[in-house]
Amino acid sequence: MIPSFRPQARVLHPQSSRKMIAMLGVAVLAGLAFSSSHALAADSLARQDKSFLTDAAHAGHAEIDASKLALEKSSNPAVKSFAEKMIADHGKVGDELKALAASKNVSVPDEPGMAQKAKIAILGKLQGPTFDKQYAGMIGVSAHKDAVDLFKKTAASAKDADIKQFAANNLPGLQEHLEMATQLKATVDAEK
């Protein structure tokens, strides 16, 4: 006759099962507390500061995407030079912004906003001097005016000290971009 295998049920002593339940409860509460602390860190950030992080990320990606388009479509050396600078500068600031947002437990978008995508789509349909003029006006001047206003406001009124400092540190570069864009626009508008 073949011996049969019969699993043995292990009976826990009532005292040890209470301890096990208590330990599981503590582990679950610790996990909840840990995940809540990350959520709290993001929730403790003022709405306007979170909005700045999102808006600045959208704006930076719009500058980069439109400038890549300018490198493809324009034959004007001044437009190409401006576009290269925008890609380099906004790429660097975008990396800093992403790191700052991550330190605040906020995820930022990795593409332009819907309205910015629409502007880039319009640019994509243009050619030659018409493209250059619209790029200089819409992306160069108009987008940088908006960015300067956003960064000025945040540098003055952000609740979070790190975000306030980030905006203040990057404002001069954006103001320089606006001056460059204004000169570029005057140059391409004068061309036939």
C-alpha positions in Angstrom: 0.0 0.0 0.0 1.2 3.5 -0.9 1.3 5.9 1.9 -0.9 8.9 1.1 0.2 12.5 1.6 -2.1 14.5 3.8 -1.3 18.1 4.4 -1.2 19.1 8.0 -3.1 22.2 9.0 -1.1 24.3 11.3 -3.1 25.7 14.2 -1.9 29.1 15.4 -2.1 30.0 18.9 -4.6 32.9 19.4 -1.9 35.0 20.9 0.5 34.7 17.9 -2.3 35.3 15.3 -3.2 38.6 17.1 0.5 39.6 16.9 0.6 38.7 13.2 -2.5 40.8 12.5 -1.1 43.7 14.5 2.2 43.6 12.6 0.4 43.5 9.3 -1.7 46.4 10.4 1.4 48.4 11.3 3.0 47.6 7.9 -0.1 48.7 6.0 -0.3 51.9 8.0 3.4 52.6 7.4 2.9 52.2 3.7 -0.1 54.5 3.6 1.8 57.1 5.6 4.7 56.9 3.2 2.5 57.3 0.1 0.5 60.1 1.8 3.6 62.1 2.6 4.5 62.2 -1.1 0.9 63.2 -2.0 0.9 65.8 0.8 4.2 67.3 -0.5 2.6 67.9 -3.9 -0.7 69.0 -2.3 1.0 71.5 -0.1 2.4 73.3 -3.1 0.2 76.3 -3.9 -2.1 76.0 -7.0 -0.4 79.0 -8.6 3.0 77.4 -8.1 1.9 74.1 -9.7 0.3 76.0 -12.5 3.6 77.9 -13.1 5.5 74.6 -13.4 3.0 73.3 -15.9 2.7 76.5 -18.0 6.5 77.0 -18.0 7.0 73.4 -19.2 4.4 73.8 -22.0 6.0 77.1 -23.1 9.5 75.7 -23.2 8.4 72.7 -25.2 6.6 75.0 -27.7 9.8 77.1 -28.1 11.8 73.9 -28.8 9.4 72.3 -31.2 8.8 75.5 -33.2 12.5 76.2 -33.3 13.2 72.7 -34.6 10.6 73.4 -37.3 12.5 76.7 -38.1 15.7 74.8 -38.6 13.9 72.5 -41.1 11.9 75.2 -43.0 13.9 78.4 -42.9 16.8 79.3 -45.2 17.4 82.6 -43.3 20.7 82.4 -41.3 19.4 84.8 -38.7 16.3 82.7 -38.1 18.3 79.5 -38.0 20.8 81.0 -35.5 17.9 82.2 -33.3 16.2 78.8 -33.4 19.5 77.0 -32.4 19.8 79.3 -29.4 16.2 78.7 -28.4 16.6 74.9 -28.6 19.8 75.0 -26.5 18.6 77.5 -23.9 15.1 76.2 -23.5 16.4 72.6 -23.4 18.7 73.5 -20.5 16.0 75.4 -18.6 13.5 72.6 -19.3 15.8 70.1 -17.7 16.2 72.4 -14.6 12.4 72.8 -14.5 11.7 69.1 -14.7 14.2 68.5 -11.8 12.6 71.2 -9.7 9.1 69.8 -10.3 10.2 66.3 -9.4 11.6 67.6 -6.1 8.1 69.0 -5.4 6.5 65.7 -6.5 4.8 67.4 -9.4 5.0 65.9 -12.9 5.2 68.4 -15.7 4.1 67.9 -19.4 6.7 66.9 -22.0 5.0 68.7 -24.9 3.5 72.0 -25.8 0.0 72.8 -24.7 -3.0 72.6 -27.1 -3.0 76.2 -28.2 0.8 76.1 -28.7 0.5 73.0 -30.8 -2.1 74.8 -33.0 0.3 77.7 -33.5 3.1 75.2 -34.5 0.7 73.4 -36.9 0.0 76.8 -38.6 3.7 77.5 -38.9 4.2 74.0 -40.4 2.1 75.0 -43.3 4.1 78.1 -44.1 7.1 78.5 -46.4 9.9 81.0 -47.0 9.8 84.6 -45.7 6.2 84.1 -44.6 7.3 81.3 -42.3 10.2 83.4 -41.0 7.9 86.4 -40.2 5.3 84.3 -38.4 8.0 82.3 -36.5 9.7 85.6 -35.4 6.3 87.1 -34.4 4.4 84.2 -32.9 7.2 82.3 -31.3 10.0 84.8 -31.0 8.2 87.9 -29.7 4.7 86.9 -28.6 5.6 83.7 -26.8 8.5 85.4 -25.1 6.4 88.3 -23.9 4.0 85.7 -22.4 7.0 83.8 -20.8 8.5 87.0 -19.4 5.2 88.0 -17.8 4.7 84.5 -16.3 8.3 84.4 -14.9 8.0 88.0 -13.6 4.7 87.3 -11.8 6.1 84.0 -10.3 9.4 85.7 -9.2 7.3 88.2 -7.4 4.5 86.2 -5.9 5.3 82.4 -5.8 4.6 80.8 -2.4 7.4 78.2 -2.8 10.9 79.7 -2.3 12.5 77.3 -4.8 10.0 78.1 -7.5 10.3 81.8 -6.8 14.1 81.6 -7.1 13.9 79.5 -10.3 11.7 82.1 -11.9 13.9 85.0 -10.8 17.1 83.2 -12.0 15.7 82.5 -15.5 13.9 85.8 -16.1 16.9 87.6 -17.4 17.5 84.9 -20.1 13.9 85.2 -21.2 14.2 89.0 -21.4 17.3 88.6 -23.5 15.4 86.2 -25.8 12.6 88.7 -26.1 15.1 91.4 -27.2 16.7 89.1 -29.7 13.3 88.1 -31.0 12.3 91.7 -31.4 15.4 92.4 -33.5 14.9 89.3 -35.5 11.3 90.3 -36.2 12.4 93.7 -37.4 15.0 92.1 -39.7 12.6 89.5 -41.3 9.8 92.1 -41.6 12.1 94.4 -43.6 12.9 91.6 -46.0 10.7 91.1 -49.1 
